[in-house]
Amino acid sequence: MTNPASKPSPQKPSPLGFGLGLRPPHYPEILGGDPPIDWFEILSENYMVPGGQPMRILDEINEKYPLVMHGVSMSIGSTAPLDMDYLRDLKKLAQRVKPKWISDHICWTGVHGLNMHDLLPLPMTQEALDHLVERIKQVQDFLGQRIALENASTYVTFKDDEMTEWDFINEMAEQADCLLLLDINNIYVSAFNHGFDPHTYIDTINPERVVQFHLAGHQNNGTHIVDTHDHPIIKDVWDLYGRAIKRFGPVSTMIERDDNIPPLGELLEELEMARKIADQQGIQFPLFEKQDAPHMSPKTETLS
């Protein structure tokens, strides 16, 4: 495997601070006040529409806060052809929103026209890695910027796996020249489900590639954990975040909540906890300039 420390550091977007996933129940408070939130992550698919009320609200929020785009439908690891209609709509939204970066997941969501509406795991093999790297390069060339890819939580492994997930991700990022969205909760969930040490994962990932952290809650079923995003963040995940931010430095941090969405004030308390942990680790975030341009890839091409 490649030694990440031996590679030159890729340029990364400036850290944004501490943010939340943008959710409709919180629109009124966000638009009507000035909550202490540095930035928002939007679910790309929710706004890949021609117009209407969602886009009007998004435009208003975009005037007040930096945004990043996060998708669940790119299916970057599938063997099916890339969905060019999806990518064109994604690029169109990015041109309107001007996000600081675009992200999706290291997974596949379907094949042969069937969408499973789930983030399905990839085998950790050289063949899968080569396939994934080529697809990432194609997407980045089409979008005209690097994308960040997130480690998904997993519930099965493959008997033919040839490497660990963290080695696979390091190789993917180096070979495709992409960025990483490191989901701390997903590391914890997968470590519990598969019996590996989450500290090893944190200590091995190349810090120069990590542009964002996700924090979330989950459902512990005793024998396994399911990544549900419908509970508060537990202490063990907070502790893992402390280890991560100490190692990786000032990385844009956000909290995801997709079900049982509480009042905004409860999420602001969790966001304050993230700030407190970063401060305890001596991590200082630079002031972010809203006019910073998105992180551009060296070239732009159009896929046929």
Buried (B, 14 or more C-beta within 10 A) or exposed (E): EEEBEEBEEBEBBBBBBBBBBBBEEBBEBBEEEEBEBBBBBBBBBBBBEEEEEBBEBBEEBBEEBBBBBBBBBBBBBBEBEBBEEBBEBBBEBBEEBBBBBBBBBBBBBBEEEEEEEEBBBBBBBEEBBEBBBEBBBBBBBBBBBBBBBBBBBBEEBEEEBBBBBBBBBBBBBBBBBBBBBBBBBBBBBBBBBEEBEBBEBBEBBBBBBBBBBBBBBBEBEEEEBBBBBBBBBBEEBBBBBBBBBBBBBBBBBBBBBBEEBBEBEEBBEBBEBBBEBBEEBEBEBEEBEEEEEBBEBEEEEEEE
